[in-house]
Amino acid sequence: MKKAVLLVFLTVFMLFSKAQYPGAGRPAGAGMGSQNMNIGHFYGKIVDGKTAKGIDGASVQLIGNKFDTVTKKMKQVIYNTLITKSIGDFSFENLPIFGNFQMKVSTLGYKPLTMTVSFGVKMPAAGGNFQQMMGMVDKDLGNIKLTEDSTTLAAVTVTSTTKPLLELGIDRKIFTVDKNLTSTGQTAAEVMKNIPSLNVDIDGNVTLRNAAPTLFIDGRPTTLTLDQIPADIIDKVELITNPSAKFDASGGTAGILNIVLKKNKKIGYNGGLRAGVDSRGRINLGGDINIRQNKLNLGLSGNFNQFKSISDGKTNRDNLLTIPSTVNNTTHSENLGEFKFFRGSLDYFLDNRNTLTLTANYNRGKFETEQTQQVDSIVKGFLTAYNKIDNTSNRTFENVGSQLSFKHNFEKSGHNISADFNYNSSNSGGSSNIKTQTYTPAGAAKGNPLLQLNNSSGDNQNYTFQTDYENPITDDKKLEAGFRAAIRDNSSINDQYRYNYATGKYDLVPSISSRYKFHDEVWAAYTTFSFKAGNWSYLLGLRAESSNYLGTLLNSKGIDSLSFKVSYPISLFPSVFSTYKINDKQDLQLNYTRKINRPNFFQLMPFADYSDPQNINIGNAGLKPEFTNSFEISYSNAYKKNSNFLASLYFKHTTDLITRYVYRDANALTPGDSAYFSTYINANYSFAYGLELTNKMPMNKWWDLTLNVNIFNSTINASVPGQELSNSLVSWFGKINNTFKLSKTWSVQLSGDYQAKSVIPPSSGGGRGGGMGGGGGMMWGGGPQSTSQGYNLPRYGVDLAIRKDWTWKNGKTGSLTLSMNDIFRTQLSQSYSESAYFTQTTERRRDPQVLRLNFSYRFGKFDASLFKRKNTKADQGSGMTDMMNQ
């Protein structure tokens, strides 16, 4: 199977060279709808030429050409006639985007005015900035002055096109995923498996160029995880590999993964229903409804998802002590769960240039897990004892998020100011019952089993305020500036109990329990200036950030006991983007940014955490942040219609690398015994470089192909006391996505990915080293220590989906999708790691070959009139993106 997958990748690369020549792809004009889509929107204000006050009761008439199906010729028609409001506002909607218009304005006491409005649409080259073009569909004509003198207003050009599956922007790649087949009825983690550049492991953890990206939803950070977001509510996924000064400087070597949720923009009453079931008997349900009338646009959606997850794993550790020993662990777990997701949004159009938006979401879920383990202890090749561990746990989580936004458009197109306040709250809680029975090699039980009870809960509050200002000074110059404040409050309780056979009760064990809270603040301001000089476009940016961190340990009564405070002074983060426009189809870009990765609570907390007695963690309040300098060179080529090719060469250099340092010392819990202690230090540096290739191409009329390959090297130089953690390895990752249009109503999607042998980085971002079980006989915290040097072994997998579509005469549509993940049962996660104290191999398999059947029903028709006026930060782009496509 491995050879078959490699053969597919080689074949695709050969086909790519074929696709570069004329005639290799689909015929000219194929794939682009030629119908005259009624999605255009003009609005503005009629004002007095001297006082600039709005004129009430002016007549505004729009005249254009329309094809007569009887005479088979174009004829002139009046599309609409409006009377301005008291402040002079007017608005024309549902206009065709092709053809010429004349707008006539007349009112008593003013000279009639006729202005030309042109929809001379130029079909965009593949890979063009479709997002910008969609923004131009919603056009502010500004203040139209009526005076006694003749007035000539410049013609307006509006451009639009159908929504592509892949857009290659200056600072991001944008993937439209609402038509994705294999992720239907699942979570965002499944969506990411079909996004080029993203590597998703069997647990749904995502990496971008071998680092974990920062997760955004609609342009703002979130406390949600990918497995808590339904796939059916996602519209687009944006990958920002090297964010400019406009974005947060935090994140270190990783970029930003921005999930754009669906927001219905259709006039009137429309919506849809969804339902599905998988081969394990778990269901998913969903629906949405949208009402837009006059000044209000209301959208509501809801999802209910059930799941059953089954995983099996093995871990073998050889301890390199004075007397060598081996510990073998086999695990089987089953997790039943469900979650509900509700979302609502309200747009209120105060007038043509002022919009107020309120968005809120609510998410709640519960999980029940049963896990069995057997841990064998072997000394000098002989089994000395083994433990059987039964763990039953129940957990719940709840998340509430809201965003209040205001946007004001000035008279000049593109000149605006916006402000928004985001609030995100999440809490979780649950309990685990752990039974550990020790047996002799002969199978006889040794004494009473160890009974443990774990009660835990957590609370997280995020507050974000941001304001942004944009001013296109001229056609070739643009100024942007903004301010952002982000505040986090987090608390956690993890109480560990052991059963006392003498009293018949569970006793709290303070030494392996923990209670803490922390308060985190980040203050930032940025400015960017973009301009053009010939074929060159430039975007210069500077961001300033400072942060304060207060961590506190609590006693058993929730009262502050120990605290520490860390303040980082103002740091500057420049960014430089330059783009050379070779021709209408080819661009070359060079960019540089500086980023920061601040240590988190567990890396800073200078108090020992005994929740896992075999891996005791202690932080370092003196840690410095990591700083990363990131360089990238990109070449894009829309070499033929509906095709895109992007090549990116990148280099990242990180100083003051936050690295785990493991040592063995006396264990205060068990006098006379020792244990592994894990802390953090700032070590030397690391760097990574690579070449990433992305190509989307139509192989013929019925087959579209997207290919992504990332060849990279990760090098770590970390010298710590008594250990040398340097490591380097060249690796590669590939992903392929095929869409086959068998007929007008039948389509098939076949996708696969391959990850070659890759380095395990020594910095995990500061996650807890201990397992959630808090002891329980577990010898490790769920995987290889991030201090260990080692590698992940190769893995690969293939997913398949088929869909049948229906379209009825009344405009309603339906689809039935049948999908299966990991169809060849090849997704096996394996790794090898080592340190000065042990070597370890692990392997895990999770949820192979799950079959899913989903049905979707929709009604309504498209309207894009809200695109520009709504204040969604997920749609923001760099200033240079706009100018480059002029």
N, C-alpha and C positions, 0 to 999 in steps of 0.2 A: 504493500500500500504506500509506503514511504516513497518508493521508486516511482509509483504512478503519479503521486502528487508532484514530485520534482519534474517529471516529464511534462505535466500540464504547464508548469511555469515556464519551462524552456520553449514549449510550443507557442505559448502566448507571446513571448518575446520575439519569436520569429514572425508571428502574425503582425506584430507591431510594425516591423519594417515594411510589410506588405501594405499596411494601412496608410503609410506615408505617401503612397503614389496615387495619382488620380485614377478613379475607377475602382479602387479597392474597396471603398466604402459604399454607402448608400447613394442613390442619385441625388443631384442637386435639387434642393427644395424639399427633399423627403424629411419627414420628421417635424416640420414646422407648420403648425396650423395656419391656414390662409384665410380663415374666416375673420370678419370684421368684428372683433370682440368689443362689446359695449361696456368698457370699464373706465372710460375717461371721466375726469372731473375737473371743471374750472370753477374757481370762486375768487371773489375779490370785493372791492368796495368802490362805489361811485361817490366822488367827493367834489366839492366846490373848488375850482382852480385857484381861488385866492385865499379862502379861509381854511381849506383842507377839511371842512366839516362834511359829514356824510349827508347825502341827498335822499330824502324820503320820497317814495312814490315814483322813482324813475323807471321807465320801461326799458328792459334789457332783452333783446331778441337774438337768438342764435340760429343762423341759417347755414345749411350744408347740403351736400350732394348725397343722394341715396339711389341705389340700383333698383330700377323698376323691372320686376320679374315678367311683366306683360310685354313691354316694349323692348326689353333687353337692353335698355340704355340708362345712363345716369340722369337723374332729374333733381332739380333744386327743391328742397323742402325746408320748412321751419321746424326745427327740433323742439324748441320750447321758447316761451315768452314769460318773463318774470317781472314782478314789481318789487323794487328794492324796499328793504325794511327801513325803520326810522333812522338807523345809523348808516344806511347806504349799502348794506350787505346784499350780495346775490350769490347764487350757487347753482350750477348746472351739473347734473349727474347722469350716469349711464350713457355716456357718449361713445360713439365709435372712435377708434384710435387712428383710422386711416381716412384720408380725404381732407378737403379744405373747408374752412368755416369763415363766416363773417359774423361779427357781433355788432349789433346796432343798438345805440343807447340814445334815448330821447326823453325829454321832460320839459315842462313848461318853464320858460325863462332862460333856457340854455340851448346852445347850438347843438343840433344832432351830431352824433359821432359814430363813425363806422371804423372798426378795427379788424385787421386780418388775424385769424388764429389758424395756424397750420398744424396738421397732424401728418407731416411728411415723414413717416416712420422709415428709418433705415434698419433693415434687418440686421441685428447684431451678429457679429462673428462669434462662433463658439468660444466659450471661455470669457466672453465679455462680462462686464459688471451688470448682471441682470438685476441685482438688488437696487442699484442706483436708478436703472431704467424704470423699475416699478415705482420708485419714489417720484419720478417725473410724471407719472400718470395723474397724480393728485397735484394740480398746479394752481398756485396762488398768483393771480394776475396783478396783485398789488392795488394801489389806490389809482383809480382811473379818473382823471380830472376833466371836468366839463367847464369850459371857458368860452369867451367870445372869440378867441383866436383858434386857428386850426391846430389840431393836435395829432401828431403821428406817434402811434405806439408801436414798439417793435413787435415783430411776429413772435409767436410762442411755438416752440416745438415740443411735442410730447411723444415719448417713445415707450413701447411696451412689448412684451413677448410672453410666451408661455413659460412657466416655472421649470427650470432645468433641475436635473438630479444632482448636478455638481457645478458649483461656481468657484472659480479661482480668483479671489480678491487679492489685494496687495498685502494685507496683514493677516489674512485668514483663508481657510478653505470652508466652503459652506455646502452641506449635504442635505438635500431634501429627502426625508425618510418617511413621510406620511404614506407613501406607496410601497414601503418595504414589506415583503411577504413573509420572510422567515421569522420576524419578530412579532407578528400579529398576535394579540392576546397575551403578551408577556410583559417584561419590564424593560427599563432603559438599558440594563446590562446586556440584554440580547440585541438591542438596537446597535450598541457599540461594536458588536462583533462584525457588523457589515460596513463599518466606517473605515476607509483606508487610513493608515498611520497608527490606528489604535490597536493595542495588543490586550486581549482580555483573557485572564486565566480562568480556571474552572470554578473559582469562587466569585467571579464577576468583578475582580479587581482590574482596573484599567491603567495601562501605562502608555505614555506618548513619548516616543524616542527613548525608551528605557527609563522613564521617570514618571511619577504619578502627577497628573495635571490637577489644577484647581478647578473644582466643579462650580459652574454658574448655572442659574436658571433665569432666563429672560434678562441676562446681563448683570445679575447680582449674585453674590455668594449665597449658599444655602446650607442648612443643616440636614437636608434630606440626603439619602444615599441612592445610588442608581437602582437598587432593588426595591426601593419604595416609590418609584415613579413609573406609572403605567406607560407602556410603549405606545398605546393608541392615542395618547394626548400630545405626542411629540410631533412638531411640524418640521423642524430643522435642527441640525447639529453643526455647530461652528467650532473649528479647530484653529486656535490662535497660537502658533508655535513660538513666536517671539513677540510678545505684546509690547506696544509702544508705551510712552509715558502717560498716555491717557488711562491706562489700566493699572491695577494694583502692582506694586513692585514685589510683593511677596510671592513665593512659589518656587524660588531657587531655579533649578535647572529645568523644571517642567513649565509647560505653557498653560493655556486656559481651555477647558472643555465647556462650551456654552450650549445649553439645551434650550431651544426656543419652543415654547409650548404653543399649541394651536389656539388661535383666537379668531372666531368667526367674524367675518366682515360683510356679511350679506344683508341686503335691505329686506325688510319684511320679517317673515316667520319661517325659520328653517332649522333643521337639525338632523339627528341620526341616532340609530340604535346599533348595539353590538352585542354578540354573545358567542361563547366558545366553550370547549371542553377538551381535556387532554386524556391520554391513555391511562392515566392514574386516577381518573374520575374527578378531577378538580376542574371547577368552572371559572369563567370570567364573564362579567356583564358590564356594559357601559352605555352611556347615552349623553347627548348634548343637545342643547336648544339655544337658539339665538333670536332675539327680537330687536330690530332696529327701526325706529320711527322718530321723525323730527329730530330733536336734539339729543335723543338718548339711544345708546346701543348697549343692550344687556345680553350677557352670555352666561350660561350655566352648564356645567358638565359634571358627571359622576362616573366612577369606576369601582367595581368590586372584583378582586382577584383572589383566588385560592391557589395554593401550590402544595406539592409534596416533593421534598428533596431527599434523595438517598445518596449517601457517600460511603466509600470504603477506603481505608488507608493503612499503610504500613510505615513504620519508622524503626530504623536500626541505628543505635548509637554505640560506638566503641569508646569507652572512657580510658584516657591515657594517663592513668594514675600509677602510683608505686606498684600496686597490684592491679593489672589491667582487668577490666570487666566489660561486659556487653549487656545492653538493655534493648530488648525487642518489643515493639508495641504494635498491636493490630487493633483497628478501630472500625466499628460499623455504627452509623448514625442515620436516623430518620427524623425529618423535620416537617411537621404539618403546620401550615400557617395560612393567614388571609390578611388582606388589608383593603381599606376603603379610602378612596381619594375623591374629594369634592373641590370644585373650583368655580368661582364666580368672578365676573368682571363687569364694570359699568363705565362707559364713556359718556361724559356730558359735554356737549359742544356749547360753550357759553356764547360764542359767535364764530365767525369764520376763522379767527386767528387764535382763539384761546380754547384749550381742551383740558378738562379735568378727568382723571382716570383713577378708579379704585379697583384693585384686584385683591382677592382673598382666596386662600386654599386651606383645606382641612384634610388631614391624613391620619388614619388610625389603623393599627394592626396588632395581631397577636400570633405567637409562635409556641408550639409544643414540640420539644425535642427529646428523643430517647436515644441514648448512646451507650454502647457496650465496648469495653476495652479489655485486652489481656496484655499484661506487662510481664515479660520474662526476664529474670535476672540471671546472668551467666558469668561465672568466674572460672578462668582457666579452662574454658571449654565445657564446663559442667553446669547444668541447671541447678541453682541453689534455692530458688523460690520463684513463685509467680503470683501476681495479683490479678483478680478479676474485679473490674470497676463498672458499676451500673450508675448512670447519670440520667436523671429525669428533670427537665427544666421547663418552666413556663415563663414567657416574657411578653410584655406589651409595650407599644410605643404610641406616641401621639405627637402630631406636628401641626402647628397653626402658623400661617404666613400671610402677610398683607403688604400691599404697596399702594401709597397715595402719591399720585403724580400730577404735575401741572406743566403745561407747555404753552408758551406764547410765541407765535410767529410774527416777526416784524414785517413791514411793508415789502422789503427786499427779499426775494426768494432765497431760502437757505439761511437767513438771518433769524436766529431764535435763541431763546433762553428757556431752560427747563429745570425743574427741581422735583425731587422725589424723596419720600421717607419710607424705609423698609423695616418691617418688624417680623422676626422669625423666632418662634418658640417651639422647643421640642422637649419631651420628657419620656422617660422609659423606666420600667421597673420589672422585677420578676424574682423568681426563686429557683434554686437548684437543690435537689436531694441526691447526695452521692454516697454510694455504698461501696466500700473497698474491702475485699476479703483476700487475705494472704493464704497461700497454700504451700505445702511442702512439695518437693519434686515428685513424691508418690501420689499427690493429689489430696492429702489430708489437710483440712482447714486448721490454721494456726490461730487459736483464740477467737474472740468475738470480732465481727467485722467492724471496721472504722466507719461510723456514720457521720456525715457532715451535712450541714444545711447552710446555704448561701442566700442571703437576702440583699438585693442591690437595687438601687434607683439612681437616676440622674436627671438633671435639668439643665437646659441650655437656652439662653436668651441672647438674641442678636439684634442690634439696632444699627441701622445705616442711614445716614443722610448724605445726599449728593446733589450738587447743582452744577449744570454745564451750560456754557455759553459758546455759540458758534456765530462767526461773522465772516462771510465771504467778502473781503475788502474789495477785490476786483475779481474778474473771471479767472485770474491766475494766482490769486493770493487768498489765503484763508487763515483766520486766527481762531483758536479754540482755547478755552480755559475752564477750570473747574475746581471744586473743593469737595472733599469727602471726609466724613468722620464715621468710623466703625467701632462699635463698643460690644464686647461680649462678656456675659456673666455665665459661669458654669459651676455646677456643684454636683458632687457624686458621693454616694454612700455604698460601701461594700462591706457588709457584716458577715463574718464567718463564724459558724457555730459547730461544736462537736458534741456528740451524744455522750452523756455521763451515765454509765450503766449503774453506778451506785445510787444516784438520785432519780434516775429515770427521766431526766430533762436534758435539753440542749443548753450548753454553756457557751457564752460568747468568748471568742479567743481574740483578744485585742491585737496580739502580735501579728496576726495574719489578716486583720481587718483594716480598712482604710476609709476615712472620710475627709473630703477636701472641697475647696471651692477656689475659683480664681476669677479675677477681673482683668480684662485686656482692652486696651485702647490703641487705635491707630489713627493718626491725623495726617491728612495728605492734601496737597494742592498741586496742580499741574498746569502747564501751558504748552501748546504746540503751535507751530507756524509752518504752513505749507505754501510752496510757490513753485512756479515753472520757469525754466530757462531753456528755450529751444525744445529739444526732445527729452530733456531731463526734467524730472519732477522730484521735489525734495520735501521731506517732512522732518522738522527738527522739534524735539520735545525735551522737556525737563520736568521731573517730578521730585517733590520734596516730601519725605515721610519721617515721622517720629512715632515712638510707641512707648507705652508704660504697661508693666505687668505686675500684678499683685497676686501671690498664691498663699493660701492659708490651709493648714491642717486643722481639722476639728476633732474634738474629743467625742466620746460616746453619747454625750448629751447635745451635740451640735454646737458647742461653744468653741470659739477660736482658742487654739492652744499654741501653735507655732505658725509664723508667717515669714515670707520673704518677698522682697520687691526688687524688680529689675527695670531700669529705664534705659532706653536706647535713644541717644540724641538724634537730631535731624541728620538724615543722610540724603544725598542727592543722587538721582537716577536719570541719567541722560538717555536719549534714544535718537538714532539717526536712521532715516530711511531715504534711499535714493533709487529712482527708477529711470531707466533709459528705454524709451519707446522705439524699438527697432523699426517696426511698421505696425499696421493695424492689427496684426495677428501675433506679434512677438514682443515680449518685454523682458528686460533684464533688471533685477533688483539686488541691491546690497543693503543690509541693515545691521545695526548694532544696538544692543540694549544692555543695561545693568540691572540685576535683580538681587533680591535678598531672601534668605530663608531663616526666619527667626526660630530659636528653640522653643519647644512647647512645655507644658506643665511638667510632664514626667521627666523631660530632659533637664529641667531647672530645679525640681524639688530636691533639696539637699537632705532628705530624710529617707531612711531605708524603708522599702516596701517589701514585706514578707508574705504577700498574698500567694506567691509560689515559692515554697521553702527551698526548692531545688535551684531556682534562678532568682536570687534576691536583687532587686533593682534599687539604685540610689542615684539621684540626679546631681547636677553640678550648677549651682547658682551663678558661677562665674563664666559660663559659656558665652562666647561671642557669636553673633549671627554669621551664617555663611553668605558670601558675596559671590555672585556669578556674573561673568562677562560673556555675553552670547553674541556670536556672529553668524550671519546666514547670507548666502548668495543663492538667488532663485532665478530660474529661467522658465518662462511660460510660452507656449506656442499653441494657438488655436489653428492647427495645421489644416483642418478641413471642417466642414459643417458638422456641428454636434460632437466635435472631438476636442479634447483638451490634453495637453501634455505639460507636466510640471516637474522640473528637476530642482532639488534643493540640496546645497552643500552646507553643512552646519558644523560649528565648533563651539563648545561650551567649556569654560575654565572656572573652577570653583576653588576659592581659598577659604582657610579656616574651616575645613570640612568637619562637620559634627559626626564623630565616630564613636561607636561603642568600644569600651575597654573592659575586658573580662579578666578577673583575677579570682583566685581561690583563697579563702580566709576562714577564720573561726566563725562558727555559726552560734549567735547568741541564744537562739531558740533551743538548741540541743548541745549543751556544754560537752566538750571533748570531741565534737564532730566538726566537720568543715562543709562549706557549700560554695557554689559559684556566685560571685558578686559581679553585677554588671552596672557600669556607670558610663558617662559620656565625657569626652574631651574634644577640644579643637585640635585636630591633627594637621597634616600637611595640606594636600590639595588633591583634586581629581580633575580629569578632563575627559570629554567625550567628543567624538567627531563622527560624521557619517554622511552618506549620500542617500537621499530619498527620491524615488521616482514614482510619479502617479500619472496614469494614463487612462483616459476614458475615451472609448472609440466605438462607433458602430461597425461591426464586422460585415453586416449586410442588413437588409430591411427588417429581419426578424430577430437579430441577435445583437445586443449591446453588451460591451465588456468594460469593466473597470479593473485596473490592475495597480497594485501598490507594492513596492519593494523598498526596504530600508536596510542598507548595509552600514554597520556602525562598529566603532571600537570604543570600549569603556576601559579607562585606565585609572587606577586608584593608587595613590602614593600616601600611605598613612603609617608613619612610624610612631608607635606608642610604647611606653615603658615595658620592656621585656617581650614585645611582639612586633613583628613586621607584617603589615597587612597589605602590602602592595600586590596588585593583581592587574592583569590586562588580557583582553580577549577580543578578537574580531568575531562578530556575529552578524546574522541577518534575519530579517522578518519579512514575510510576504503574505499578501492577501489578494484574493481574486473573487470577483463578483460577476456572474453571468445572468443576464435577463433575456429570456427567449419569448418572443411574441408568436405563439403558435397560430393564432388567428385573432380576430377582433375581440374575442371574448375569452380566450384561453392564454395564460402566460405561466412561465416557469422561471423560478429563480434558484440558481445553484451557486453557493458561495463556499469558500474554503480558506484556511490560513495555515501557515507553517512558521514555527519559531525554532530557529537553530539553537545550538548550545550557547548559553549566554551567562555573563558574570552575575553573581549575587552581590549587590552593592553593600558596603559596610554600614551605611546609614539608612535606617528604615523610616526616617521622619519622626522618630520619637514615640512610636507606639509602645504600649506596655509590654514588657518582656514576659510577664507571667500569664498563665492561662486563666480563663474565666472561672475555671473550676476552683481556683484558690487552693491548690494542693491536691487533695483527692488521689494521691499516688501518681499524679502526672509528673513525668520527669522533664518535660519541656513544654513551652507555651505555644503549641500549635504549629511548629515549623522550625526551620533552621534559624539559629541566632543570627542577627544581622551583623554581628561582629565576625562571624565565621567567613573564611574565604572559601569560595567554591563556585558552583555553577548550576544553572538549571539545564536539564537535559532536553533534547529536542522533543517537540510535540506538534501535532497537527490534527485538523478535524475538518469535516465537510457537513454543511447543512443544505437541506432541500425543501422547496415549497412549490406548490402549484395552486393557481387561482382561476376561478370562473367568474366572469363579470356579466351583469345584466344591466340594461338601460331600457326603461319603459317610456312610452310616449309622453307621459305626464311629467317627465324630467327627473323622476326618482331613479336611483341606482342601487344596485346590490352586488355583493361579492361573497364568494365562499372560498376559503383558503384552507388547504391541507398542508401541514409542514411537519418536518422531523429534524431535530438537531443531532449532530454527531452520528450520522447515518451508518458509518463504518465502525463505530465504537473505538475510536483511536485517540480520543482526548484523555490522555493519561499524564498527569503532572508529576514529574520526577525531578529530584535535585540531590546534589552532593555538596556537603559543606564540611569545613574543618577549622579547628582552632588549636591553640597550644594544649588544650585539655581534652579534646574529643574529635572524632570524625563521625559523620552522620549521613545516612541516606534516607530519603523519604519518597513515597509515591502515594497519590490519591486519584481516585476516579469519582466523578460526581454527575449524576443525571444523564447518562447516555441514552440515545434513541428514544426520546419522548415524542410521541405523536400528538399533534394538536389540530383541532378542527374549529374554525372560526367563521362566523357570518356577520356581515356588516350591511346596514341599510341606511341610505342617505337621501335627503331631498333638499332642494334649493338650487340657486344659481349664483355664480361668482360676482362679487363686487369688490373693488379695491379702493374705494373712496376714503377709507380710514387709514390707508398705509402711511401717509406722511404725517397726519395730524396727531395720531396717537403717540404717546411718549413711552415707547418701549426701547430701553437701552440695548436690548439684544440686537437691534437693527443698526446700531451705530457703527460707523466705519471710520477709517482714517481720512483726514482731510486730503491726503495725496491721492487716495482712491478715486475721489470725485474728479480731481483735476486731470488725472492721467487719462480718463476716458472722455474728456471733452473733445 
